[in-house]
Amino acid sequence: MLIDYFLMATNSIRHRKLRSWLTVIGIIIGVAAIISLMTVSRSLESTIESQFEQFGANRIIISPKGFQGPGTSSEGLTIDDVETVEKISGFEYVVPGIFLSTEVKYKKEVGFTLVSGIPVENFEGFFLDSGTELEEGRFIKEGDKYDAIVGSRVMKDMFDSTLRLGNKIEIRGKEFKIVGVLKEIGNSQDDSQINIPLETAREIFNKPDDVDAIIAQVKTASDIPQLQEKVEKELERKRDDTNFQVVTATQILEQINEVLGVMQFVLVGIAAISLVVGAIGIMNSMYTSVLERTKDIGIMKAIGARNSDILQIFLIESGLIGLVGGIFGIALGTGMAVIIGQLSVNAGFLLLINIEPLILIFGLLFAFVVGVLSGILPAYQASKLRPVDALRYE
C-alpha cells in the first residue's frame, strides 16, 4: 500500500514540475546554508585544535593583563618576572619573548609584519616542541646577533622580489641575514613572522627589561594545574600586584571553542530562517495541490479510501519534496564549504575542511522532517473533505 502511495505522490510531483522545483529551491537554499556553515565552523574548530596541539599542550603562558596576543602593545612583565618563574621547579625551560609589529625593508621595498625575539639558546627547542620544523637553513645559534629565521610567507609574499636564504632584510635600521626558513604552518601571522635573538630585539626596540610574554614548557602534563597555581602565587608575592595572567594552551582553546560554539549557533539559526521560508513554500504548494485534486480525493473516498490513506498520500508527497531539496542542498552546501576552505588557503589561513557524515545525515533528515511537518495542515484538510463536497467541487 505504501508503495502505491509513494507512486501517487511521485506522479503528482512530476505532473507539476515547475511548481515543484520552485518549492524545492527554498529547501535547497536552507539546507545548503546550514550544511556549509556547520561544516566550516566544525572544520575551523578542528583546525584550531590541531594548531594548538602543535603549539604544545604542555605550556603555560604568562602575560600582562590585557595582552591579546603577539603584535599587541602590553605592559607589566619584566626580566624579574622571568627569573621568578625560572626558580619554580617543574619546567623544562622558560622562554621570555618580545613581540612587536614593525616595518621590514628589502632593498627599496617596505613590508610590515610581526617580529619576535626569543633567547638564542631556546630557538631550536622552542620551535621543534611547537611542531615547527625548518624548510631550509639552520636555527639561530650562540654568537648570532643579526641573523633571522623567517616564516614561509616572508620569503614568497612579503616583497615583490622572492627572498632567498642568505639575503639581508632591514629592521629598525639594522640588517639581518636570513639563516633559516620555517615550514608553512597554515596561518598568515605565524607564516609571516620574523624571529630574531632576544638581546638584539631588546636593542633595536629599546626594551632593555620588558617582556611581552613568558612561555614555560612543563616537564609533566599532569603537573600543569599545580604549576599554574604556583606561578600565580609566586608572581603575586614578588610583584605585589595581580597585573598579569597565567593561562594554559588548553584554557585558551576552551575559550575559543566557546566563542565558536556561540557563533555556530547564531549562524545556523540565521540559516534556518531560509529553511522556514522553504517550509512555507512547501505548505503553499501542498494547499494548491489539495485544491487541484479535490475531485480525485472525492473519488478515492467514494471507493473506500479512509482519512488516514489521504493523509499519508499528501504527507509522503511533502516529505519527498523536502527529501529532494535535502539531497541537492547537501551537495550544494558541501561544495560551498570546500570552496570556502580553498579561499581561506589562498588568503593565508589553512582551513582543513572535514566533511562529517553525521552532519550530512542530519541535513537530509532535517529537510525530510521539515517537508513532512509543512504538509501536515494541507494533508489534514484533504483527509477531512467529504466525498459529496469533493465530487461537486469545480
C-alpha positions, 0 to 999 in steps of 0.5 A: 500500500505504501508503495502505491502511495509513494507512486501517487505522490511521485506522479503528482510531483512530476505532473507539476514540475515547475511548481515543484522545483520552485518549492524545492529551491527554498529547501535547497537554499536552507539546507545548503546554508546550514550544511556549509556553515556547520561544516566550516565552523566544525572544520575551523574548530578542528583546525584550531585544535590541531594548531594548538596541539602543535603549539604544545599542550604542555605550556603555560603562558604568562602575560600582562593583563590585557595582552591579546596576543603577539603584535599587541602593545602590553605592559607589566612583565619584566626580566624579574618576572622571568627569573621568578618563574625560572626558580619554580621547579617543574619546567623544562625551560622558560622562554621570555619573548618580545613581540612587536609589529614593525616595518621590514625593508628589502632593498627599496621595498617596505613590508610590515609584519610581526617580529619576535625575539626569543633567547638564542639558546631556546630557538631550536627547542622552542620551535621543534616542541611547537611542531615547527620544523625548518624548510631550509637553513639552520636555527639561530645559534650562540654568537648570532646577533643579526641573523633571522629565521623567517616564516614561509610567507616572508620569503614568497609574499612579503616583497615583490622580489622572492627572498632567498636564504642568505639575503639581508632584510632591514629592521629598525635600521639594522640588517639581518641575514636570513639563516633559516626558513620555517615550514608553512604552518597554515596561518598568515601571522605565524607564516609571516613572522620574523624571529630574531635573538632576544638581546638584539630585539631588546636593542633595536626596540629599546626594551632593555627589561620588558617582556611581552610574554613568558612561555614555560614548557612543563616537564609533566602534563599532569603537573600543569594545574599545580604549576599554574597555581604556583606561578600565580602565587609566586608572581603575586608575592614578588610583584605585589600586584595581580597585573598579569595572567597565567593561562594554559594552551588548553584554557585558551582553546576552551575559550575559543571553542566557546566563542565558536560554539556561540557563533555556530549557533547564531549562524545556523539559526540565521540559516534556518530562517531560509529553511522556514521560508522553504517550509512555507513554500512547501505548505503553499504548494501542498494547499494548491495541490489539495485544491487541484485534486479535490475531485480525485480525493472525492473519488478515492473516498467514494471507493473506500479510501479512509482519512488516514490513506489521504493523509499519508498520500499528501504527507509522503508527497511533502516529505519527498519534496523536502527529501529532494531539496535535502539531497541537492542542498547537501551537495550544494552546501558541501561544495560551498564549504570546500570552496570556502576552505580553498579561499581561506588557503589562498588568503593565508589561513589553512582551513582543513575542511572535514566533511562529517557524515553525521552532519550530512545525515542530519541535513537530509533528515532535517529537510525530510522532517521539515517537508513532512511537518509543512504538509501536515495542515494541507494533508489534514484538510484533504483527509477531512473533505467529504466525498459529496463536497469533493465530487461537486467541487469545480 
